[in-house]
Amino acid sequence: MSTFREKAEAQTEQVIGQMLGDELLVREGQSRLREAESEAEPSEDRAKDRDEGADQGIIRDERGQEQPKDKARAQQVSRVDNGGDPPGKKA
């Protein structure tokens, strides 16, 4: 079962327990939610490592303007006019 689904089921269990006034069901939902969140942490770390290693993307500079993350690479990318491109500088 996916982590997202486990979290959703745990939260649902918690809410139903609150609606019914069943404290045991609420505690079980809380413990299931904690377990699901602790299982999700290692995969989130891998995603962060993967993102940090990427040299693509858009970042904001000190003025808040969007800039390519790797300016030299962005300048080397070739662009081909496909005929339907907007007016402006053409290669």
C-alpha positions as CSV (number, residue, x, y, z in Angstrom):
1,M,0.0,0.0,0.0
2,S,1.3,3.5,-0.8
3,T,2.4,5.9,1.9
4,F,-0.2,8.4,0.8
5,R,-3.0,5.8,1.2
6,E,-1.7,4.7,4.6
7,K,-1.7,8.2,5.8
8,A,-5.2,8.9,4.5
9,E,-6.6,5.7,6.1
10,A,-4.9,6.6,9.4
11,Q,-6.4,10.1,9.4
12,T,-9.8,8.7,8.5
13,E,-9.6,6.3,11.4
14,Q,-8.7,9.2,13.7
15,V,-11.6,11.3,12.5
16,I,-14.2,8.5,12.8
17,G,-12.9,7.8,16.3
18,Q,-13.4,11.5,17.2
19,M,-16.9,11.5,15.7
20,L,-17.8,8.3,17.6
21,G,-16.1,9.4,20.8
22,D,-13.9,6.3,20.7
23,E,-10.5,7.2,22.2
24,L,-9.0,3.9,21.4
25,L,-9.7,4.3,17.7
26,V,-8.2,7.8,17.8
27,R,-5.0,6.6,19.4
28,E,-4.8,3.7,16.8
29,G,-5.2,6.2,14.0
30,Q,-2.5,8.5,15.5
31,S,0.0,5.6,15.8
32,R,-0.7,4.4,12.3
33,L,-0.2,7.9,11.0
34,R,3.2,8.2,12.9
35,E,4.3,4.9,11.4
36,A,3.3,5.9,7.8
37,E,5.2,9.2,8.2
38,S,8.3,7.6,9.6
39,E,8.3,5.2,6.6
40,A,8.0,8.1,4.2
41,E,11.0,10.0,5.4
42,P,13.8,8.0,3.7
43,S,12.2,8.3,0.3
44,E,11.8,12.1,0.7
45,D,15.5,12.3,1.5
46,R,16.4,10.5,-1.7
47,A,14.1,12.9,-3.6
48,K,15.9,15.9,-2.1
49,D,19.3,14.4,-3.0
50,R,18.2,13.8,-6.6
51,D,16.9,17.4,-6.9
52,E,20.1,18.9,-5.5
53,G,22.2,17.0,-8.1
54,A,20.1,18.3,-11.0
55,D,21.5,21.1,-13.0
56,Q,18.2,22.0,-14.7
57,G,15.5,24.3,-13.5
58,I,14.5,27.8,-12.7
59,I,15.6,29.6,-9.6
60,R,15.0,33.2,-8.3
61,D,17.9,35.6,-8.1
62,E,18.4,38.2,-5.4
63,R,15.8,40.5,-7.1
64,G,13.2,37.8,-7.2
65,Q,13.5,37.4,-11.0
66,E,13.4,33.9,-12.5
67,Q,16.7,32.7,-13.9
68,P,18.0,29.4,-15.3
69,K,19.7,27.4,-12.6
70,D,22.7,26.6,-14.9
71,K,23.1,29.7,-17.0
72,A,26.0,28.4,-19.2
73,R,23.9,25.2,-20.0
74,A,20.8,27.3,-20.8
75,Q,22.8,29.5,-23.2
76,Q,24.1,26.4,-25.1
77,V,20.7,24.9,-25.7
78,S,19.8,25.0,-29.4
79,R,16.4,26.2,-30.5
80,V,14.8,25.3,-33.8
81,D,12.0,27.5,-35.3
82,N,9.0,25.3,-35.9
83,G,7.1,27.9,-37.9
84,G,4.5,28.5,-35.2
85,D,6.8,30.2,-32.9
86,P,6.0,33.7,-31.6
87,P,7.7,36.7,-33.2
88,G,11.1,37.7,-31.8
89,K,14.7,36.8,-32.2
90,K,15.1,33.7,-34.4
91,A,18.1,31.5,-34.7
